[in-house]
């Protein structure tokens, strides 16, 4: 793994929620190479421990913890365990999130002639509730728990994960789009709230990267692009999907206390120009 920016995190304790996923596990591996003690939190304990073991095999420090980001008691218990293992949190990356089929429509707009599909009117309130909780509360609650220690530090950083949906909502996924818009707004709110402390709060808004969650939407079984992929790429000036490693530079820049010491409340798109393109 190539680190595009030199960031010394020696002695720092970094907590990453959703750390067993594709993007956040890559974050964990990059940060470990900067010398940090990496704490990988995930509701899937096996995934968290597997990533930690991979980092350890490469000679770096990491540990996996089973955590429910929607449960304050679970988060507090893990916070206490991490404090005993490595000391209190210096950097929090709120990576837990995702969508749910129950909160997704089959159509992109009203077509009165088609009646055998799931439309906006058929969306399940439970699915919508789950998506909002996972993304928004799943960011708010970990910040409540871990920032209690961070406000005592001279420098600390919170990184939230927003999305292109926060800039322009995508069709079919209204709950996820709304939840990610809330993350961008919450990032700014937190930045102001913590401004008198040493905590800086920023967000990364990834464009389109192929992950386990969206693979079936973007790629056909034979590896070719789906129609949705073709629409995405036509609206992406760089005409390709991003590689996970292309998020590392932005992450390492934002958590670098020297390079980004006066940067807080920002949401940085890493999207190949998607958010800048009007279509003409």
Residue pairs with C-beta under 8 A, 6 or more apart in sequence:
1 26
1 29
1 30
1 33
1 245
1 248
2 245
3 30
3 33
3 34
3 248
3 252
4 248
4 249
4 252
5 248
5 249
5 252
5 253
5 256
5 259
7 34
7 252
7 253
7 255
7 256
7 259
8 34
8 35
9 31
9 34
9 35
9 36
9 91
9 255
10 34
10 35
10 36
11 35
11 36
11 37
12 35
12 36
12 37
12 90
12 91
13 36
13 37
13 39
13 82
13 86
13 87
13 88
13 89
13 90
13 91
14 28
14 31
14 36
14 37
14 38
14 39
14 89
14 90
14 91
14 92
14 93
15 39
15 41
15 82
15 89
15 91
15 92
15 93
15 142
15 146
16 24
16 27
16 28
16 31
16 38
16 39
16 40
16 41
16 93
16 95
17 24
17 41
17 42
17 67
17 69
17 92
17 93
17 94
17 95
17 96
17 138
17 142
18 24
18 41
18 42
18 69
18 94
18 95
18 96
18 97
18 161
19 25
19 27
19 28
19 38
19 39
19 40
19 41
19 42
19 48
19 51
19 64
19 95
20 40
20 42
20 44
20 46
20 47
20 48
20 50
20 51
20 64
21 42
21 47
21 95
21 211
21 212
21 213
22 209
22 211
22 212
22 244
23 95
23 161
23 206
23 209
23 211
23 244
23 247
24 93
24 95
24 161
25 40
25 47
25 51
26 244
26 245
26 247
26 248
27 93
27 95
27 247
27 248
27 251
28 38
28 40
28 51
28 55
28 62
29 51
29 54
29 55
29 58
30 248
30 251
30 252
31 38
31 91
31 251
31 252
31 255
32 38
32 55
32 58
32 60
32 61
32 62
33 58
33 60
34 252
35 60
36 61
36 91
37 61
37 62
37 63
37 85
37 86
37 87
38 52
38 55
38 60
38 61
38 62
38 63
39 62
39 63
39 65
39 78
39 82
39 85
39 86
39 89
40 48
40 49
40 51
40 52
40 62
40 63
40 64
40 65
41 48
41 64
41 65
41 67
41 69
41 78
41 96
41 142
42 48
42 64
42 65
42 66
42 67
42 96
43 66
43 67
43 68
43 69
43 96
44 66
45 64
45 65
45 66
47 64
48 64
48 65
48 66
48 67
49 64
50 64
51 62
51 64
52 62
52 63
52 64
53 64
55 61
55 62
56 62
61 86
63 85
63 86
65 78
65 81
65 82
67 74
67 75
67 78
68 74
68 75
69 75
69 96
69 134
69 137
69 138
69 139
69 141
69 142
70 133
70 134
70 137
70 138
70 141
71 141
72 141
72 144
72 145
75 141
75 142
75 145
75 146
76 145
79 89
79 145
79 146
79 149
82 88
82 89
83 149
88 149
88 150
88 152
88 153
89 146
89 149
89 150
89 156
90 150
90 153
90 155
90 156
90 157
91 156
91 157
91 158
91 159
91 255
92 142
92 143
92 146
92 147
92 150
92 157
92 158
92 159
93 158
93 159
93 161
93 251
94 138
94 139
94 142
94 143
94 158
94 159
94 160
94 161
95 161
96 134
96 138
96 139
96 142
97 134
97 135
97 138
97 139
97 161
97 179
97 180
97 183
98 131
98 134
98 135
98 176
98 213
99 131
99 173
99 175
99 176
99 213
100 127
100 130
100 131
100 134
100 175
101 127
102 123
102 124
102 126
102 127
102 128
102 130
103 123
103 124
103 127
103 128
103 130
103 131
103 173
103 174
103 175
103 176
104 118
104 123
104 127
104 172
104 173
104 175
104 176
105 117
105 118
105 119
105 120
105 122
105 123
105 171
105 172
105 173
105 174
106 117
106 118
106 119
106 172
107 114
107 117
107 118
107 119
107 172
108 171
108 172
109 171
110 119
110 120
120 174
123 174
123 175
127 175
128 174
128 175
131 175
131 176
131 179
132 175
132 178
132 179
132 182
134 179
135 176
135 179
135 180
135 182
135 183
136 179
136 182
136 183
136 186
139 160
139 183
139 186
140 186
143 158
143 190
147 156
147 158
147 194
147 199
150 156
150 158
150 197
150 198
150 199
151 194
151 197
151 198
151 199
153 198
153 199
154 198
155 198
155 200
155 257
155 261
156 197
156 198
156 199
156 200
157 199
157 200
157 201
157 202
157 254
157 255
157 257
158 190
158 194
158 199
158 200
158 201
158 202
159 202
159 203
159 204
159 251
159 254
159 255
160 183
160 186
160 187
160 201
160 202
160 203
160 204
161 183
161 203
161 204
161 206
162 180
162 183
162 184
162 187
162 203
162 204
162 205
162 267
163 176
163 177
163 180
163 183
163 205
163 206
164 170
164 205
164 206
164 207
164 208
164 269
164 271
164 274
164 275
165 173
165 176
165 177
165 180
165 181
166 177
166 180
166 181
166 183
166 184
166 205
166 267
167 205
167 269
167 275
168 275
169 177
169 178
169 181
170 177
180 205
183 203
184 203
184 205
184 267
187 201
187 202
187 203
187 265
187 266
187 267
188 265
188 267
190 201
191 200
191 201
191 202
191 264
191 265
192 265
194 200
194 201
194 264
195 264
200 254
200 260
200 261
200 263
200 264
201 264
201 265
202 254
202 260
202 263
202 264
202 265
202 266
202 267
202 268
203 266
203 267
203 268
204 247
204 250
204 251
204 254
204 267
204 268
204 270
205 267
205 268
205 269
205 270
205 271
205 275
206 242
206 247
206 270
206 271
207 236
207 242
207 269
207 270
207 271
207 272
207 274
207 275
208 218
208 232
208 236
208 241
208 242
208 271
208 272
208 274
209 241
209 242
209 243
209 244
209 247
210 218
210 219
210 241
217 226
217 228
217 229
218 225
218 226
218 228
218 229
218 232
218 241
219 225
219 226
219 229
220 226
225 233
229 241
232 241
232 274
233 239
233 240
233 241
235 274
235 277
235 279
236 271
236 272
236 273
236 274
236 277
237 272
237 273
237 274
237 276
237 277
238 272
238 273
239 272
240 272
242 270
242 271
242 272
246 270
247 270
250 268
250 270
253 259
253 260
254 260
254 263
254 266
254 268
269 275
269 276
